Structures are given as C-alpha cells and as structure tokens.
Amino acid sequence: MSRVLSHAIVTVFLSGDVMSGRGIDQSLPHPSAPAIHEPYVRDARRYLQLAGQVHGAIPRPVDYGYVWGDALELLTREAPDVRVVNLETSVTTSDDYWRGKGINYRMHPSNLPVLTVAAIDVAVLANNHLLDWGYGGLAETLKTLRGAGIRTAGAGANIDEAAAPAVVQAGEGRLLLFSCGVSTSGIPDSWCATGSNAGVNLLPDLSERTVERIAAQVRGVKRPGDIAVASIHWGGNWGYGIARGERIFAHGLIDEAKIDIVHGHSSHHVKGIEVYHGRPVFYGCGDLINDYEGIGGFDEFRGDLSLLYLVRFDPGNGRLVAVRMVPMQMRRFRLNLASAADARWLADTLTREGKVFGTRVERAPDGALVLCW
C-alpha cells in the first residue's frame, strides 16, 4: 500500500524571485551591455563591485551552474516532478527600456543556460520587471524561453495568452500553473494585457468577481488528478504583514476555483505560510537569486537568506502531504547551504509569522525545515 501511495505523490519545486538580470547577468559568459537607467547606478557592473566589497571578488565569467551552487545537487537528489520559478527579468537584447520606471532588469538571451542548467520547467512572468525593456523585450523573452523548452505563464501577446496556464505532466496527471499579478507589487497598470495588446495578466482587484473569473477558467481545463497552482505577484518588497484581502482571495481561490497551491511572491524575504483546507498558501516566498549583496538597508529581514520549497501533494485526494524547505544563503552571487544558525533564524521567523495561521516550522535532522500544521 505504501508503495502505491508514494508513487502517486507529486513533488513540486517552487521558488520566489529569480532575478538573473543586472549584476547576475554581468557575471555570466554573455553579459548584456552594462548601461542601466537607475537614479544612482548607471552601470550594472557596479553590483558585482558591491558584492565583492562584502565577501570578496566574484570571478568573471562564472559558469551557468555557479549561481545555483549547492542547490543544483540538492535538486538532483530531491528529483521534483516539476520545477517552477518566478523569473523577474526580461530576457532580451532590447535597448528600449521603460522610461521613468527607474529599475530595469534584463538578461542576455545567450545566458539562458542559467535556467536550463537547473532544469526549470515553468517560468512565471506576471511580475513588475517583465516589460522593463519594452514590448520588443517581452516578445523576445517569450520566444527565448519557449525555444529552450521552458513553459511560460502570466504574459503574452494578448490577455488570452497571458492568462492561459502552463501545463506540465506531473505523475499520472498534470500541473496547471496560472500566473497573475496585482498592482500592489509595482506592476504598472499600462502593462496589463488586453484583447489586442501584449502584456502581463494583471488582476483588476482581489474581489469575489475576480475569483469567479479564475474559477471559470480553472473549470475549463482541470481534470481529475491535476494539480492547479495559482502563482501571484502581490504586495510590497519588505514587511511581514499580510493584507486581509490577500488572505480572503487565497481562500476564495481554494474554495471556489479549486486551486491546490497558492504560490505568492514579491517580498524580498520569506513570509508566513498557511494551510487552508489541506492546501498550502505561500504568501511570500522571498527572493531566491538576486544581486542585492552589498546593498545596505532592511537588514533585519535577512534578504540574503532564501528557501527551496519542495511541496509534496497527493492529486488523488487533493491534499498536501508535506512541505520541506531547504535554507540557502546568497554569497558571492552563489546559493550556498545556510548555516545552522541561519536555518534556526528562518525556522523561528516562519514559526512566529505562521502562528496566526496555526502553522509552525521544525528542523529536520538533515537540516531542512519542515512545515507543521
């Protein structure tokens, strides 16, 4: 009996923001032109210098596996059925930066192996950096990702394409990933895809009507044995607070739209986790890969620490089996296994923030964190 049950379980790797543009892109074999258009930094190579001042110079170029560091071996060992990241950068050679935005992330298309080396299946795109280099940059991003066999969700040539789920075989069923964004994350209203315009799947609000619209879409494609994931870019970069409307919306997605996993992101640090009716709600997964090393401010949130989320789900009964989270630290633009002290800090933080949801986090003998509910 246990052998049949374990065969049916699907493991999904989820991450927060993968910001492989700017400083990370400059460290890779095919960096973009370094000129950027920020108020204080005009050359993306400056972010390499800032990181080097803290932990030592970063060799250039690094190979594509370097950035993933210890995470590569771990993902190989855990062998998740599906691997999902929120890709928070444009993948383009476009120079048509979005005027007035202030921060413009891009990664050179020739550096795409930084994603394929980690065997990423789905890139979530409904976020506030996808159109940083214009509509040409969006089109090239979609073409580049899809050409490499990476499925996309959350952006497209029109609203139908942007709202369509990415579909991946997962065990005996499928994983259906719906990607959407909310303006609270900084997505400009003008980026919203329409019937005739390209853009991202930007939700008008978090109302019951929006839940009903998503529910109708899920009903149209979900079959028995499928796992439906709602990946949502919402909220600000810093702070543990979770808006009441976000929680109500997440519950509505589970109750009415039959969503099985709510994958929230935008915060640069981890936030509390809820399990509602046997389904996990990650309100903020934090950054996984970024170039913030050496940038001061908000140190109390420990943005250098991140988690690899491994969600084990039983499609047969539609229930969560387990959530394992592996603590990592970004150092010299490389993911390293976090120290025992940092792992304890993450466990204590998630337990404190999960108290309102009735969840806590315990440390496993192998150093991973385990969600309890």
C-alpha positions, 0 to 999 in steps of 0.5 A: 500500500505504501508503495502505491501511495508514494508513487502517486505523490507529486513533488513540486519545486517552487521558488520566489524571485529569480532575478538573473538580470543586472549584476547576475547577468554581468557575471555570466559568459554573455553579459548584456551591455552594462548601461542601466537607467537607475537614479544612482547606478548607471552601470550594472557592473557596479553590483558585482563591485558591491558584492565583492566589497562584502565577501570578496571578488566574484570571478568573471565569467562564472559558469551557468551552474555557479549561481545555483551552487549547492542547490543544483545537487540538492535538486538532483537528489530531491528529483521534483516532478516539476520545477517552477520559478518566478523569473523577474527579468526580461530576457532580451537584447532590447535597448528600449527600456521603460522610461521613468520606471527607474529599475530595469532588469534584463538578461542576455538571451545567450545566458539562458543556460542559467535556467536550463542548467537547473532544469526549470520547467515553468517560468512565471512572468506576471511580475513588475520587471517583465516589460522593463525593456519594452514590448520588443523585450517581452516578445523576445523573452517569450520566444527565448524561453519557449525555444529552450523548452521552458513553459511560460505563464502570466504574459503574452501577446494578448490577455488570452495568452497571458492568462492561459496556464502552463501545463506540465505532466506531473505523475499520472496527471498534470500541473496547471500553473496560472500566473497573475499579478496585482498592482500592489507589487509595482506592476504598472497598470499600462502593462496589463494585457488586453484583447489586442495588446501584449502584456502581463495578466494583471488582476483588476482587484482581489474581489469575489468577481475576480475569483469567479473569473479564475474559477471559470477558467480553472473549470475549463481545463482541470481534470481529475488528478491535476494539480492547479497552482495559482502563482501571484505577484502581490504586495510590497518588497519588505514587511511581514504583514499580510493584507486581509484581502490577500488572505480572503482571495487565497481562500476564495481561490481554494474554495471556489476555483479549486486551486491546490497551491497558492504560490505568492511572491514579491517580498524580498524575504520569506513570509508566513505560510498557511494551510487552508483546507489541506492546501498550502498558501505561500504568501511570500516566498522571498527572493531566491537569486538576486544581486542585492549583496552589498546593498545596505538597508532592511537588514533585519529581514535577512534578504540574503537568506532564501528557501527551496520549497519542495511541496509534496501533494497527493492529486488523488485526494487533493491534499498536501502531504508535506512541505520541506524547505531547504535554507540557502544563503546568497554569497558571492552571487552563489546559493550556498547551504545556510548555516545552522544558525541561519536555518534556526533564524528562518525556522523561528521567523516562519514559526512566529509569522505562521502562528496566526495561521496555526502553522509552525516550522521544525528542523529536520535532522538533515537540516531542512525545515519542515512545515507543521500544521 
